[in-house]
Amino acid sequence: MLACGSPHCPDAERRPVQPAPEKIESSTKIVIKETDICTDIRYIRSMILSPSQSRAARGLVDWSQDQLAKKAGVGNSTVRDFEKGRRVPLDDNLAAIRRALEEAGVEFIPAKSGKGVGVRLRKE
């Protein structure tokens, strides 16, 4: 187990995390190691917005990834990589993505009673 190296985690020294497994891309045979990220930070960020919620919300407002990036004021690769599950954006960027979608009329539904998260258009 490795100690969390995330500068965002207030308990970085007290909360050990499992090292991320190596991923091997079979076509190029390049070994990619994921960064060790505090699991608590991932959990908190996933409460803000999940990749599937972002994709579904974009579908509801009929936005492309580029349109969402522009409305949120983040890079195109931030949205693209987040929605593909490649990386979790910084907290500010993740909040900006969610805020842009909410301003467009999307309502995020939290997980309750064993039911998953969701999205819907706000009634006006």
N, C-alpha and C positions, 0 to 999 in steps of 0.2 A: 504494500500500500504506500502511496505517496501522499505527502502533505499537499494541500491545496495551494496553488501558487497564484490564484486569482486575486488581483488587487481589490476586487469588488466585494469579497467575502470578509465580513467583520471577524469571523472566527477561523480565519485561514489556517492558523497553526493548530487549532484544536480539532478540525474536522478532516480526517483522512478520506481520500477517495481512491477507488480502484483505478489503476492505470487503464487507459483506453486500449482496446485490442487493436492490433495492426490490421489494416485493410490492404488487400492486394488486388490491384486491377489486373485481371487475367490477360487482357489484350496487350498491355504494355509492360507487364511484369515490374511495375514500379511499386515499391512499398511506401505507403503513406501512413504516418502515425498521427492519430488525432491528438489534439492538445488536451492535457489534463485540465478539465474544468470542474469546478466545485458543483456537485450534484444539487446542492441547495440553490445555487444561482440558476441552473437549468430549470429547476422546478418553478422558481419565481417567474422566470421569463416565460415559461410555458403557460402560466396563469394569465399573462398579459395577452398573448395571442399565439396560437399554434399555426404551423404551416398549412394544415388542412383548412383551418378557419380563414386564413388569408386567401387561399385559392377560392374557397366557396364565396367569400364576401366579394371578391373581385367579380366573380360570375354574376352575383346578384345586381351589381351596379354596372355590369358590362364594361369593365376596365381591363386593359392589358397590363402586363407587369410594368411596362414603361410608363403608362399613365399613372399607375399607383406610385411608382418611384417619384415621378415629377410632383404629384399632389402632396406626397409625404416629405419631399425635400431630401430624399436619400438616393444613393446610387442605384442604377439598374441592377447591378450585380448583387447588391444587398437584398433586394426583393427576390431575384431569381435564385440565389443560393439558399436563402431562407426557405422559400417554398419547396425547393427540392430536398431540403433537409441536410444540406451540406454544412451549414453553420448557423449559429444563432446570432442575430445582430446585437449590437450594443443596446443597452436599455433605452437610451434616448431615441435611437432609430426605430426600435420595435414599438415604442410608445407613439412615435410619429406616424408609423404605418397604421396602427390601430386608430389613432385620432383622425387620420384622413378618411378612413373607411367609415367611421362613425359620423363624420361631418357629411358624408355622402348618403347617410340614411341607414347604415347597417347597425344592427343591434347584436351584440355578442351574448350568447346564452351560456352561462357557466354550467359545469357538471354538477348535478344534484341527484341524490338518491340512487347512485349507481348508474345513472344515465350520462351519456357523454356530452361533450360541449357541442355547440352549434352556432349558427348565424341565421338571422332573418332580417327582413326589411322592417324598419320602424313604421308604425301606423301614424299617419299625420292627419 
